[in-house]
Amino acid sequence: MSVSTRGVSTLATLGLIAMTAVWGSTFVLIKDVVGRMPVADFLAVRFLIAATVMLVLFARPVWRLDRRQLQRGLLLGLIYGCGQLLQTWGLSLIAPSVSGFATGMYVVFTPILALLLLGQRMAGIVWLAVALSTLGLGLLSLNGVSVDLGVWLTLASAALYALHIVLLGQWSRKGEAFGLSAVQMVAIAVVCVLATLPHGPVLPPDSHAWFAILYMALIAGAGAMLMQTWAQSHLPAARAAIVMTTEPVFAAGFAVLLGSDVLSWRMLVGGGLILVAMYLVELMPVKGEVVAVPAEAVHHEV
């Protein structure tokens, strides 16, 4: 692996970490908004705004996509949109902490699907990282749980997210992130609008709800999809999934900072295990790899 390739890989990882930090910041906002408007309507308005903005900004990159990439983008958006609906419906039936753990199980499903669908064999260190991430998610999220309908719905959403990660990693091409992200967002918006039928989406009730939805549409929606699509053109699917399990770490951190939760040993140990897992797959050199670096680059940024 060349120095430039390693540098791009590190940038892609940092981009995914930034994206999951944004996702982690939305839990409090989502909890407030869905308490005052229907879930499907919230998602429909959010992704309609995101899709409109992305089409306006990236009309030319969308136009440059060939028919196959357009079809792939629509399929990816369909998968992701269905995952969003299942996850949010599941969340209405179970505790947010349990939802966080069940959603994070995409870290387990991703390498399994990559193996089954694409024949991609994972190194032992990847499976170790998967195990550490799962244990970390459990410590962060669970304190006794029964498996009911809400859990099954959320696990189904995690499987769809894993499928999205695997296919996006396979289909995302360098230089097409803008166009492919916009097409995905349009498909997500269509799925969510269809879920509001027959009445159609209800608009946010007040300015605070509008602010939250705009943040989630533009930053946590359009911006995050763009970052994920670009990053996954440079990272293997299993590695991306493990990096993205930092989301509950950030969610717990924001909960503590905002005073809605208290720092505990479970947060520290669970978050630490997830960070160790990410370190294993991303920052440890591959066995036998020799990377020539200038003397001034010996200290690398994480």
C-alpha positions in Angstrom: 0.0 0.0 0.0 1.5 3.4 -1.0 1.8 6.4 1.3 -0.8 8.2 -0.8 -3.3 5.3 -0.6 -2.7 5.0 3.1 -3.4 8.8 3.4 -6.6 8.6 1.5 -7.7 5.6 3.6 -7.0 7.6 6.8 -9.0 10.6 5.4 -11.9 8.3 4.5 -11.8 6.9 8.1 -11.8 10.3 9.6 -14.7 11.3 7.3 -16.7 8.3 8.6 -15.9 9.2 12.2 -17.1 12.8 11.6 -20.2 11.4 10.0 -21.0 9.1 12.9 -20.4 12.0 15.3 -23.1 14.0 13.5 -25.4 11.0 13.7 -24.7 10.6 17.4 -25.7 14.3 17.9 -29.2 13.7 16.5 -30.6 11.3 19.1 -31.9 14.1 21.4 -33.3 16.1 18.4 -35.1 13.1 16.9 -36.6 12.1 20.3 -38.0 15.6 20.6 -39.4 15.9 17.1 -41.0 12.5 16.8 -42.8 13.2 20.0 -44.7 16.0 18.2 -45.2 14.7 14.7 -45.7 11.2 13.1 -42.5 9.2 12.5 -43.0 8.6 8.8 -43.9 12.3 8.2 -40.7 13.4 10.0 -38.6 11.1 7.8 -40.5 12.2 4.6 -40.0 15.9 5.2 -36.4 15.4 6.3 -35.4 13.4 3.2 -37.5 15.5 0.8 -35.5 18.5 1.8 -32.2 16.6 1.5 -33.1 15.2 -1.9 -34.1 18.6 -3.3 -30.9 20.3 -2.1 -28.7 17.5 -3.5 -30.5 17.5 -6.9 -30.0 21.3 -7.2 -26.4 21.2 -6.2 -25.4 18.0 -8.0 -27.6 17.9 -11.1 -24.6 17.7 -13.4 -22.9 14.8 -11.6 -26.3 12.9 -11.6 -26.6 13.5 -15.4 -23.1 12.1 -15.9 -24.0 8.7 -14.3 -24.7 5.9 -16.7 -27.9 3.9 -16.6 -26.4 1.1 -14.5 -25.2 3.5 -11.8 -28.5 5.3 -11.7 -30.3 2.0 -11.2 -27.7 1.0 -8.5 -28.2 4.4 -6.7 -32.0 3.9 -6.7 -31.7 0.4 -5.3 -29.3 1.6 -2.6 -31.7 4.4 -1.7 -34.6 1.9 -1.5 -32.6 -0.4 0.8 -31.6 2.5 3.1 -35.0 4.1 3.1 -36.7 0.8 4.2 -34.0 0.5 6.9 -34.8 4.0 8.2 -38.5 3.2 8.4 -38.0 -0.2 10.1 -35.5 1.3 12.6 -37.8 4.2 13.5 -40.9 2.0 13.9 -38.8 -0.4 16.0 -37.6 2.6 18.1 -41.3 3.5 18.9 -41.6 0.0 20.6 -38.4 -0.3 22.5 -35.9 1.8 24.6 -33.5 4.0 22.6 -30.5 2.1 24.2 -31.8 -1.2 23.0 -32.4 0.2 19.6 -28.9 1.5 19.5 -27.5 -2.0 20.2 -29.8 -3.7 17.7 -29.0 -1.2 15.0 -25.3 -1.5 15.6 -25.5 -5.2 14.8 -24.8 -4.3 11.2 -21.2 -4.6 12.2 -21.8 -8.3 12.5 -24.1 -8.6 9.4 -21.7 -6.7 7.1 -18.8 -9.2 6.9 -21.3 -12.1 6.8 -23.1 -10.6 3.8 -19.8 -9.7 2.2 -18.8 -13.3 2.4 -22.1 -14.7 1.3 -22.8 -12.3 -1.6 -19.4 -11.4 -2.8 -17.2 -14.2 -1.6 -15.0 -11.7 0.4 -13.0 -13.6 3.1 -12.2 -11.6 6.1 -8.9 -11.7 8.0 -9.0 -13.0 11.6 -8.3 -9.5 12.9 -11.5 -8.3 11.3 -13.6 -11.0 13.1 -11.8 -10.0 16.4 -12.8 -6.4 15.8 -16.4 -7.5 15.1 -16.5 -9.3 18.4 -15.0 -6.4 20.3 -17.4 -4.0 18.7 -20.4 -6.2 19.5 -19.3 -6.5 23.1 -18.7 -2.7 23.3 -22.2 -2.0 21.9 -23.7 -4.4 24.4 -22.0 -2.6 27.3 -23.0 0.8 26.0 -26.6 -0.1 25.3 -28.0 -3.1 27.2 -29.0 -3.6 30.8 -31.3 -6.5 30.4 -33.5 -6.9 27.3 -36.3 -9.1 26.0 -36.5 -9.8 22.3 -39.9 -8.5 21.1 -41.3 -7.1 17.9 -39.4 -3.8 18.2 -36.1 -5.6 18.5 -36.9 -7.8 15.5 -37.8 -4.7 13.4 -34.6 -3.0 14.4 -32.5 -6.1 13.7 -34.1 -6.2 10.2 -33.1 -2.6 9.7 -29.5 -3.4 10.8 -29.5 -6.2 8.1 -30.6 -3.7 5.5 -28.0 -1.2 6.6 -25.3 -3.9 6.3 -26.6 -4.8 2.8 -26.4 -1.1 1.9 -22.8 -0.9 3.2 -21.7 -4.0 1.3 -23.3 -2.9 -2.0 -22.2 0.7 -1.7 -18.6 -0.5 -1.1 -18.9 -2.6 -4.3 -20.6 0.0 -6.5 -19.2 3.3 -5.3 -16.7 4.6 -7.8 -14.1 7.4 -7.3 -15.4 10.6 -8.8 -19.1 9.6 -8.6 -19.9 10.4 -5.0 -21.9 13.5 -5.7 -24.2 11.9 -8.3 -24.6 8.6 -6.6 -25.4 10.3 -3.2 -28.1 12.5 -4.8 -29.8 9.5 -6.5 -29.8 7.5 -3.3 -31.4 10.5 -1.4 -34.2 10.8 -4.0 -35.0 7.1 -3.6 -35.0 7.4 0.2 -37.3 10.4 0.0 -39.7 8.5 -2.2 -39.8 5.5 0.2 -40.5 7.7 3.1 -43.2 9.8 1.3 -45.0 6.5 0.3 -45.0 5.5 4.0 -47.1 8.6 4.8 -49.9 7.7 2.3 -52.8 8.2 2.0 -52.7 11.6 3.8 -49.2 12.6 2.7 -46.5 14.2 4.9 -47.5 16.5 7.8 -45.2 19.6 8.2 -43.3 20.3 11.4 -45.4 22.0 14.0 -43.0 24.9 15.0 -39.7 26.6 14.4 -37.8 24.3 16.8 -38.9 21.3 14.9 -38.1 22.9 11.6 -34.5 23.7 12.9 -34.0 20.1 14.0 -35.3 18.7 10.7 -33.2 21.1 8.6 -30.1 20.0 10.6 -30.9 16.4 10.1 -31.8 16.9 6.4 -28.7 18.9 5.4 -26.0 17.8 7.8 -27.0 14.4 9.1 -28.8 13.5 5.8 -27.3 14.9 2.6 -23.9 15.6 4.1 -23.6 12.2 5.8 -24.7 10.3 2.7 -22.2 12.2 0.6 -19.4 11.5 3.0 -20.3 7.8 3.3 -20.5 7.3 -0.4 -17.1 8.9 -1.0 -15.4 7.2 2.0 -16.7 3.7 0.9 -15.1 4.1 -2.5 -11.8 4.0 -0.6 -12.5 1.5 2.3 -13.6 -2.2 2.5 -17.2 -2.7 3.6 -16.3 -4.5 6.9 -13.8 -1.8 7.9 -16.4 0.9 7.2 -19.0 -0.9 9.3 -16.6 -1.2 12.3 -15.6 2.5 12.1 -19.3 3.4 12.0 -20.0 1.7 15.3 -18.5 4.8 16.9 -22.0 6.3 16.5 -23.2 5.1 20.0 -20.0 6.3 21.5 -20.7 9.8 20.3 -24.4 9.5 21.2 -23.4 8.6 24.8 -20.9 11.5 24.9 -23.5 14.0 23.7 -26.0 12.6 26.3 -23.5 13.2 29.1 -22.6 16.7 27.8 -26.2 17.7 27.5 -27.0 16.4 31.0 -29.5 13.7 29.8 -27.2 10.9 31.1 -24.4 10.2 33.6 -21.0 9.0 32.8 -20.6 5.4 33.9 -18.0 2.6 33.7 -20.2 0.8 31.0 -19.8 3.9 28.8 -16.1 4.1 29.3 -15.4 0.3 28.8 -17.9 -0.1 26.0 -16.7 2.9 24.1 -13.1 1.9 24.7 -13.8 -1.6 23.2 -15.3 0.0 20.1 -12.4 2.3 19.6 -9.9 -0.6 20.0 -11.8 -2.5 17.3 -11.6 0.5 15.0 -7.9 0.8 15.7 -7.3 -2.9 14.9 -8.9 -2.8 11.4 -7.8 0.7 10.4 -4.6 1.8 12.0 -2.6 -1.4 12.6 -0.3 -2.1 9.6 -1.1 -5.2 7.5 1.3 -8.1 8.2 4.2 -7.9 5.8 3.3 -4.4 4.6 6.2 -2.0 4.1 5.3 1.6 3.7 8.1 4.1 2.9 7.5 7.4 4.7 9.6 10.5 5.0 11.3 11.2 8.3 9.0 14.1 9.1 5.9 11.8 8.7 6.8 9.3 11.4 4.2 10.8 13.7 0.8 10.2 12.1 -2.5 11.8 13.1 -5.4 9.8 14.2 
